Amino acid sequence: MLGVSEAMPAPLQPSHVERAILEGLSSDVLRNVARTISSDPIEATRLVHAIVPKSSLSRRGRLTPAQGEQTERLARLFVYATRVLGSADDARTFMYRPHPELDGRRPVDACLTEIGGRAVEGVLDALAFGLPV
């Protein structure tokens, strides 16, 4: 039988995530996040290019700190949506459906900025705690 430490990986410390972002996340991290959030390859590619222009992506293998922060925010809020909504499929639907509390924007688009990400988190908090949305 697996022990607790073997069954569950230790949570990432914010300082470790920050260090990885500052050092430059691999562009593969962004591609993996995009493929996880969108089951449609075309939408996943659009999401990647919303963060890193196609020409820059082909020249560099690492993300800038700002691009790394966008990638982290998308991943974190997708995980939160999965927890709140109960499944990755429901989280994907949430991320790609325009929401009135986001001025009709899709959460996946709002997450590209810090303020938009906070708004998405607010919608998810309301859902998590049974508040009107």
N, C-alpha and C positions, 0 to 999 in steps of 0.2 A: 504494500500500500504506500502511496506517495505521501510524504509529509506536506504540511501546509506550504513550506518554502519551495518545495519542488512543484507543487500543483499550480501555484499562482506566482507569476513573476512579481518582483518588488515594483511598486509604483515609481515612476520616474520623478526625480526631484526637480523642482522648477529651475534650480541653478544648473542642473545637467542639461536640461532642455535649452535654457538660455545660452549656455556655452556652445552647444551644438549649432544653434542658430547663428551665433556670432562667428563661429568658425566656418560657416557655410554648409548648409545641408546639401546633400547630393540632390541633383535634379530628379533622380529616381524616386526620392521620397515624395516629391510633389506628384509625380506620375502615379505612384501607388495610392496616394490619398485621393487623387482625382478618380482613379478606377474604382476605388472603394465607395466613394460617394455617388458616382454615376455608373450605372450598369450599361449605359449606352456609350460605346467607344468614341463616337463623334462628340457627345456632350463632355466626356472626360477630356478630350483633346482641347475643346473650347475652354474648359476650366483651367487647364494647364496654361494655355496661351493668354488667359485673362490675367494671370499672375506674371508670366514670363513671356515676352514676345518671342515668336517662333525663331527669328534670326538670332536672338540672344541665347536661346536654349541650345541651338546647334553649336554655338561657339564656346559656351561655358558648361562645365559639369557641375558647378556649385551655384547655389542660390545666394543672392545678396541677403543681408540681415532682414531687410524689409520684406523680401519675398519669402524668407523663412518664417517670419512672423505671420504672414498671410496663410501660409501652408499650415502652421501649427494651429492657428485660429480655426481654420476649416476643419481640420482633423478633430480638434477638441470639441467643437460644437456639434459635429456629426456624431461623435461618441455620446455626447450629452443627449442629443435628440433620440438616439437609439435607446438609451436608458429610459428616457421619459416616455417614449412612444411604444416601447416594448420589442421592437424588431428593427433590423437594418432596412428592410423593405419599407416599413412605415416611415423611417427616418429619411430615406431617399425621396419618398413622395413629399414629405414635409419640406425638404430642402429645395425641391424644384417647383413647388406650387406657390404662386404669388400669394402674399399674405397682407390683409388689410392693415395690420398693425405695423407693417413695414412700408407703408404708402404704396401697396400693390407690388412691391418688389419681391423677388424670390429670395428666400434666406441664403441660398448659395451665392447670390450676387451681393447681398447686404454684408455677408461675412468678409468681403474683400477689404473693408475698412474697419478700423477699431470701433468707431462709433456704431456702424452698422452691425458689427459683431455683438456689441453690447445690447443692441435692440433685439437681435435674434435670441440672445441669452435671456432677455426679459420675457419674450414670448414663451420660451421653453420653461422658464421659472413659473410663469402663470399656469401653464399646462400641468407642470409637476405638482403644484400646490393647489390645484383646483380653482384658480382664480379665473374670472371671465377674460376671454381673449377676443 
